Amino acid sequence: MRRLPPLTALEAFIQVARTGSVKAAAAELALSTPALSRRVQALERYLGMTLFDRKHQHMELNPDGQKLMSEIAPVLDALGLAIDSVLKGKRELRLRLGVLPLFASQRLLPRMGELRRLHPEFHVDIDTSPLAHSRLGDSLDAAIILTREIDTSLYAKELGRDEVYLIAPRERTEGPDAIIDPAGLARETVLVHREMPTLFDDWRQAIGQPHLEPRSLQHYDSGQLMLEAVAQGLGIALMFGRHFESAHDPRIARLFEQKVESPYRYFFVCRPRALENKAVRIFHDWLFSSEI
């Protein structure tokens, strides 16, 4: 049997042909624009020919593209109807969710049993890889991300605000080596999450010490590793207060008492079209009705 190009590439080609725009086609398929472009380019590489005349903000089928469109569009439409007919009433409810590991372990997984009881047929694939927002509509249906600014092309809903805590090894909060004020950070390594790269700048501005400099800054892509690094005496971490309190780790303690609200927040995000997906809608509604 002859090897065929990926159906996702053919679907992307047809949607661009019908809309005349990569951006519009991406919105229809709940993909990012780069992800959709990659699919069309993959089809062109497979065929060894270009299919569009690319004009400013417009994609127009060339003769090869028109021929391909006339041949495969009816076939794929019929295939889609056939699959829908077979799966009607039997389609598995599955969500591909991107989420940071610490949020998942402390806030999401402890409540997932409740979701399972409400929807026994519902399944969630958890992906803790970074940069989840860039894979929405491609390998992910939705994500819970940590950011200070939301891409306006996404549907986004905030999951609450939190204060920033400085977290230190417990022995550094008492005794002769205690860090008693922010100036003491000049001798310390400060740990910052990669998803919140400006957090130390934000914190020192908020406490009125914009020129405060630690001995060094180190960046981590895991909040769980940051907590353990602090416990092992490897630095002072800037983290959300809720993560510190949920850790219940006697090896670590909060430094100082300044109240600083984080400019970074957790958001549930997805492509707007993804909200039509029943699995996405079930999870969204449960998430915002639950005390997560």
N, C-alpha and C positions, 0 to 999 in steps of 0.2 A: 504493500500500500504506500502510495506516495506521501511523503512527509508534508504536512500543512503548516503554514505560519500560525502563530498563536491567535486564538480567537479574540483575545483582548486587543491585539494590534489591529485586527480587522474591524472590530467594534469602534476603536478610536478613529480609524480612517473614515468609516461611514459617518460618524457623528461630525467630524470636521467637514466632510463633503456636504453634509446637509445644512450645517450652520454657516459655513464659510469662515469660521473663526476658531482658532485654537482655544482662546479664552472661553468662548461660549460653549464649545464642545466639552471642555474640561468641567465647566459648571454643570452641564447636563449629566455627565458621568460621575460627578462627585470626585474628580481627580484634581491634583494640582496641575497647573499649566505645564511645568517641566516634565511631569510624569506622562502626560498625554503626548507631548512632543516626542518623548523617547519612544513611545509605542508606534507612532507614525513613522519615525525614522527607522525603527527596527523592521517594519514591514517593507519600506523602500529598500533597505539593505538586502532583505531576503529575496525580493523580486529583481534586484539589480537595476532599478529604474526609479526616477522621481515620479510622483503622482500629482503634485500640485505646482502651480505657478505661485510663488510666494510674493505677495504684494504687501504694501503698508497696511497693517492691521486687517489683512484679508487673505484667505487661502482659496485659490480657484483651481478646480480640477483641470489638468492638462488632458490631451487626448488619451494617454494611457490610463490616467485616473478615471476618466469618464467610462472607458471600456470596462475597467475593473468594477466600478460602481454598478453599472448596469447588470453585470453578471452575478455579483455576490450579494447585493443588498436584498433582493427577494429571497435568496436562499437563507441568509442569516435571520431575516424577519420570520420566515417559516420555522426555522430551528428554534428560535426563541418562543414562539407560540406552542410548539410541540413540547418543549421542556416545561413550560408553565402548566400545560395540560397534565403532564405526567406527575408533576410535583404538587399540584393543587391540593392543599390541605395536609401535605406531608413535609413541607419544607422545614428543615431544622432551623431553629432560632439560634444563631451563633453571632457573637460580637467579637471583633478583633480590636482590642483596646490597648492603647499605649499609655503607660503610667510609670512614674518614677518609683524605684524600689521601696524607698522609705514610706512614701504615701501609701503604697500598696500594702506593706506589711503592718503599718500602724493604724491606718484608717479604713482601707478598703476590705482587705481579706477578713478582718474580724466580723464584718457585717454581711459577707457574701452568703452565709448560711440562710439569712433572712430572705435574700433574693431567690435562692434555690427553693425555699419552701413556697414562696409566692408563685414561682414560675419553674416547675420541675423540668420543663422542656427547654429551658434557656441555658446556653453555654457561653462562656467567656474565655477567649484566648488572650492571655496576658503577655504583653511585649514590653520589657523594661529597657529597651535600647534607647539611646539619647535621640534628640531631635525628632520627636514623634510628630510634631506639627507638619514637618516636610513630607511625611509619608501618608497623610490623610487622603483617603480616596484611592490609594494605591495598595499598600499592604495593611493599612489600618482603616477601620470604620470611624473610630472616635479616639480621643485621647484626653487625659488629664495632665495638663502641662503647668509649669511654673514660669511665670513671665510678668513683666510690668507693662507691656504693650501688646495688644492683640491685633493680628492681621484682620483688617476690616472685611476681607473676603470670606472670613470664617464665621460660623455661628459660635458664640462663646457665652458662657454663663459662669459667673464667679462663684467659687466655693468657700467664700469667707476670707476675712483678713486676720493677720496675726502680728504679734510683736516680734522684734528681733532680740534674741538673747545672745550674750557672750557666754560660752560654756567652757569651763576649764577643768583640769584634773582637780579633784576635791582637795588634795594637799596644797594646791596653789591658792586656796581661798582662806587659809588659816596658817598660823605659825610665822616664823621669821622670813620665809620665802613667799608670803602671800602677796598677790597682786591687789593693791588696795585702791588704786585709781587708774583711769585710762592712760595716764602717762607711763604706767608700768608696762604697757604693751610695746614700748620701744625696745624691750629686751625679748619679745616673744614672737613666735611664728603664728600667724593668723591663718586659719583654714576657711576657704570660701568655696561654695558650690559653683560649678561651671555654669549652671543655669541662672545664677544670680551674680554675674561678674562684677557689678558695681556696688555690691552690698556694703563693703567696708567704707567706701566713699560716702554712701548714703548715711551710714550710721555715724561716722565722725562729723559730718555736716549737721546731723540732727542733734548731737550733743554739744554743738558749738565749739568743736576742736578740729577745724578743717585741715590743719597742718600736721595732725598727729600721724606718725609713721611707725608701723611695726618693724621688727627686725627683718621680717620677710613675709610674703604672702604665698600660700600654696593653694592650688585649685584641685578639687576632687569632683568626680562625677557621680558620687554615691553618698547620700546622707548617712546611710548606715556605717560606711567606712569612716566618715568624719567623726561620728560618735565614738567609734572604737579607737580612732587615732587620738582623740582627746583623752580617753580613758587610759591609754598607754603612755600619756605624757608627751605626745608629739606636737602639740600645739593648742591654740585657743580657737574654738570654732564659732562662727557667726551662723546661727540657725534660728528657725522659728521656735517660739516658746512652746508651742503644742508638741513639737517633735521631742524637745527636751523632757517635757513632763510625761509624755507617753513612754519614754525609754525606761523609766523607773530603774535607773542605773546608779547604785550608790557610789560608784567610782568618780562620778562627775558632779559638778555644781555650777550654779549660775554666778557670774561675776556682775557686780554693780546692780543698781536698781533703776537705771534710766529707762523710761518708757519710750521706745522708738517703734513706731508702726512701720512695717515693711512695705516698701513700694512694690515688691514682688508679691504675687498672689497665685493661688491655684485656680485654674479655670477648666471646666469641661468644654472641649472644642470638637467641632466636626465640620465637614462641608455642609452648607445649607441643605443641599439635596439629600444628604444622608439621613435627615430627620424623617424622611418618608420610609426609611427602612424600619420595619417593626422591631427588630432587635435593638437598634439604636434608640428608638423611642421608649421601649420598655426600660432600658438601663437608665436613660436620662430621667424619666419620671420617677423611678425608684431612687436614684441618687439624690434628687432634690426634695424627696419626701422623707428621706432617711437622715438621721443625725450623724452624718459623716464629717 
